[in-house]
Amino acid sequence: MSTVAEIEAAIQALPPAERERLADDLPAILPELNGDAKWQRIIADERPRPTLTALGDEIAAQLKANPATLREVRDSDFK
């Protein structure tokens, strides 16, 4: 198989159990799908981001001035 279309067709032709197995294996097959690796690239990126830096500074100043303005995030917030 040499084209993305052929690979997609082959994946769609797999039985559900094999597709599930493939989905579980994809991060090992395609390391770029690893979310941690993406975050590490973002963290290591040294390009200036003045707007993002200003936002972070503003949030830090708000938190320092009044910690109660930013409530703690809990696991249940994501359900």
BELJOJO-V827575 format. One record per residue. N is the residue number from 1. RES is the residue in one small letter. SS is DSSP state (A for helix, B for strand, O for the rest). PSI is psi in radians with two decimals (* if undefined). Layout:
N:RES:SS:PSI + N:RES:SS:PSI
This chain:
1:m:O:2.27 + 2:s:O:-0.21 + 3:t:O:2.74 + 4:v:A:-0.69 + 5:a:A:-0.71 + 6:e:A:-0.71 + 7:i:A:-0.76 + 8:e:A:-0.76 + 9:a:A:-0.71 + 10:a:A:-0.71 + 11:i:A:-0.76 + 12:q:A:-0.46 + 13:a:A:-0.20 + 14:l:O:2.62 + 15:p:O:2.71 + 16:p:A:-0.73 + 17:a:A:-0.67 + 18:e:A:-0.63 + 19:r:A:-0.70 + 20:e:A:-0.76 + 21:r:A:-0.76 + 22:l:A:-0.75 + 23:a:A:-0.68 + 24:d:A:-0.59 + 25:d:A:-0.24 + 26:l:A:-0.71 + 27:p:A:-0.52 + 28:a:A:-0.61 + 29:i:A:-0.70 + 30:l:O:1.51 + 31:p:A:-0.40 + 32:e:A:-0.20 + 33:l:A:-0.19 + 34:n:O:1.97 + 35:g:A:-0.64 + 36:d:A:-0.70 + 37:a:A:-0.68 + 38:k:A:-0.79 + 39:w:A:-0.67 + 40:q:A:-0.69 + 41:r:A:-0.70 + 42:i:A:-0.81 + 43:i:A:-0.69 + 44:a:A:-0.19 + 45:d:O:2.08 + 46:e:O:0.06 + 47:r:O:2.46 + 48:p:O:2.46 + 49:r:O:1.34 + 50:p:A:-0.66 + 51:t:A:-0.77 + 52:l:A:-0.71 + 53:t:A:-0.75 + 54:a:A:-0.71 + 55:l:A:-0.78 + 56:g:A:-0.74 + 57:d:A:-0.71 + 58:e:A:-0.77 + 59:i:A:-0.73 + 60:a:A:-0.70 + 61:a:A:-0.71 + 62:q:A:-0.75 + 63:l:A:-0.70 + 64:k:A:-0.71 + 65:a:A:-0.67 + 66:n:O:1.55 + 67:p:A:-0.42 + 68:a:A:-0.27 + 69:t:A:-0.42 + 70:l:O:1.88 + 71:r:O:2.75 + 72:e:O:2.40 + 73:v:O:2.35 + 74:r:O:2.75 + 75:d:A:-0.67 + 76:s:A:-0.32 + 77:d:A:-0.33 + 78:f:A:0.19 + 79:k:O:*
